[in-house]
């Protein structure tokens, strides 16, 4: 009987330890003004500001991840590029824009670095988004840029709660913080603050702001 009681107590202790460690593996929540993903290894959903069903209002922020690198040293005006949304955009309990949705953009202006106190600049315009197989016109500009943790660092957290679901859902890599050497100014101009040219590597998170409302049709 004594051995049975000891075994039961040990089982309860192990179960409690497992519960604590599982809870510790959840990334802490971000505040509404905190860059998406900076508090953990995966990006967290955003909520639509407006309450009109299927309508995303002017000023809504969406985080997108560049699929290829962009540099003021090599980019050209009207060069096309693609990005994917870094987290679900929710309206109440409905996903309006799933993470991984394709966003297309264009380099509307580029200034290459010069020899006389001239830094590189890129102006990115986002003009199209594909949601659940449907394409919609988009008008948005960059407001901030963040460094992605990338695939390798995400691999370290595969065993944690949340990260597995994120990888299955196609969200690879969280956000480290503001991209070093880059600053976003008026009109969405991304300028170099260190060195000469501005370089945005693949996986860079660009926070964009809608300049016109986006109407999504119900499926």
QUILIN-V786934 format. One record per backbone hydrogen bond with DSSP energy under -1.0 kcal/mol. NH is the residue of the N-H (numbers start at 0). CO is the residue of the C=O. E is the energy in kcal/mol with one decimal. If there is no record, write none. Layout:
{{NH CO E} {NH CO E}}
//
This chain:
{{4 0 -2.3} {5 1 -2.2} {6 2 -2.5} {7 3 -2.2} {8 4 -2.3} {9 5 -2.3} {10 6 -2.1} {11 7 -2.1} {12 8 -2.2} {13 9 -2.5} {14 10 -2.3} {15 11 -2.2} {16 12 -2.3} {17 13 -2.3} {18 14 -2.0} {19 15 -2.3} {20 16 -2.5} {21 17 -2.1} {22 18 -2.2} {23 19 -2.3} {25 22 -1.3} {33 30 -1.3} {37 34 -2.0} {39 36 -1.0} {45 87 -2.5} {47 89 -3.1} {54 51 -2.2} {55 213 -3.0} {58 209 -2.6} {59 56 -1.6} {61 207 -2.3} {63 205 -2.4} {64 83 -3.5} {65 203 -2.6} {66 81 -2.4} {69 199 -2.6} {71 197 -2.2} {74 70 -2.8} {77 106 -3.3} {78 75 -1.7} {80 104 -2.0} {82 102 -2.8} {83 64 -1.9} {84 100 -2.1} {85 62 -3.0} {88 96 -2.6} {89 45 -3.7} {90 93 -2.9} {93 90 -1.9} {95 88 -2.5} {96 88 -1.6} {99 84 -2.5} {100 97 -1.5} {102 82 -3.3} {103 127 -3.0} {104 80 -2.6} {105 124 -2.9} {106 78 -2.4} {107 105 -1.1} {107 122 -1.8} {108 122 -1.3} {110 120 -2.5} {113 117 -1.0} {119 195 -4.6} {120 110 -2.3} {121 189 -2.5} {122 108 -2.6} {124 105 -2.8} {125 139 -2.3} {126 103 -1.5} {127 103 -1.4} {128 135 -2.3} {129 101 -2.9} {130 133 -3.0} {133 130 -1.9} {135 128 -2.8} {137 126 -2.1} {139 125 -1.4} {140 208 -1.7} {142 206 -3.2} {143 206 -1.2} {145 204 -3.2} {146 176 -2.9} {148 173 -1.9} {153 149 -1.5} {154 150 -1.6} {156 153 -1.8} {157 154 -1.2} {159 156 -1.9} {163 159 -1.2} {165 161 -2.0} {166 162 -2.4} {167 163 -2.3} {168 164 -2.1} {169 166 -1.1} {170 165 -3.1} {175 146 -3.1} {178 144 -2.1} {181 178 -1.4} {182 190 -2.1} {184 188 -3.1} {187 184 -1.5} {189 121 -3.6} {190 182 -3.1} {191 119 -2.1} {192 180 -1.7} {199 69 -3.5} {202 65 -2.5} {203 200 -2.0} {204 145 -2.5} {205 63 -3.2} {206 143 -2.7} {207 61 -3.1} {208 140 -2.5} {209 59 -2.1} {210 138 -3.6} {213 55 -2.7} {215 53 -3.1}}
//
